[in-house]
Amino acid sequence: MEETPEDADLFIDKQQESDAAFWRLKKAMDDWRDNRIKRVMAQEGESIFLTFGRIMYVISCIIFDGLILIELPIYMGRSAAAWTIYILLLIFAVRLEYEYYKKWFEVDINQIEFETP
C-alpha cells in the first residue's frame, strides 16, 4: 500500500514540530530576559533608600513567615489541624505580603522600549 500525498499531510513532521517548539521557547525566554533587563534598568534611577527598603521588606517577610508564623503549629501541639491552620495562614500572609510589595516597590517598565530587528 503506497502512501499518497494526502496521507503524508496527516502525519506530524517531528523536525518541524521540534523547530516550532524551540522557537516558541526561545521567544518566551527572550521576552522574560527583556523584561528582566527593563526592571534592572528602571531601578537605576531609584534612591538607595527605596532599594534598601525593598531588601528590608523581603527580609522581614521571610523572618515573619519562617520564624514567627511557624511557632503556631509548635505551640498548638504539632497536630494535623495546627499544620493546616499554619498552611492557610502562610498562604494568606504571602499573598498579602506580595500585594503590598507590588503596591510599594513595583517598578514601571512601560517607559523602556527595545528596538526589535
N, C-alpha and C positions, 0 to 999 in steps of 0.2 A: 504494500500500500504506500503510495507516494504522498508526500506532504505537499499540499497546494499552498500558494501564497496566502490565501485567506487563513489557512490553519497556522501559518508562521506568525501572522499578526496577532493571533490569540495568545501566544506564549510571551512571557515576560523575558526580555533580554536582561540577563543578570549584570552584564557590564554596564548597560545604560542605567539600570536601577542603582548600581553601586556608584556610578559617577554622579547621578542626581542626588543621592543621599550625601555624598561627600560635599557637593556644592551647597546643599541646604545647611549642613553642619558648619561649613566654612562661613556662610553668610551670617548664621546665628552667632558664631564666635566673633566675627568682625563687628557686628552690632554691639555685642557685650563689651568688647575691647574699646570701641569708640565711646560708649557711654562711660566706661571707667576712666578713660583719658579726659573726657569732658568734666567729670566730677573732680578729678585731681586739678585740672586747670581752673575750675571755678573756685576751688579752695585757696588758690594762690593769693587772692586779694583779701582773704579773711584776716581778722585780727588774731593775735596769739591767744587772747582770752577766749574767743569762740572755739578755737582748736583745743585749748586746754579744757574748756567746759565740756566739749564733746567727749574727750577722753575720761574726764572725771565722772560724767553721767554714765558711761558704759561700765566703768569700774564699779560704781555704786550699785548699778543694776545687777551686775554679776555677784557682788557681795550679798545683796539682799536675796537674790534667787538661790544662790548656792550655799550661803551660811545661815541666814536668818530664817528663811522660809522652810528650810529643811528641819528646823527644830520642831515644827508642828507634828510630824509623824513620830518623832522621837519621844516627845512629851505625851503623846496620845497612846503610847504603848506599842508602836510598830504594827498595828493591826491593818488588815486589808482596807477597812474603812478610812483609817488615818492616811494611808498612802493614796487612796482615791481622792480624798479631800485635798491632799497636798498637790496632786497632779492637776486637779481642776483649778486650784488657786494659782499654781505655777503658770498654767496656760493663760488664765485671766491676767496675771501680772505681766507676763511677757508681751501680750497684746497691748496692754495699757502702756507699758514702757516703750514699745515700738511706736505707738501713736504719738506719744509725747516727744520721742526722738525725731520723728518726721516733722512735728509741729515746730520744734525749737531749732533743729540743726539741719534741716533739709537744704540741699544745695541746688540752686537753679541752674540747670544745664541748657535751658532753652536758648540762651543768648549765644552759645558757642556752636558754630557750624563748621564742618569739614567739607572741603571740596571733594566730590566723588568723581573718579575718572569716567 
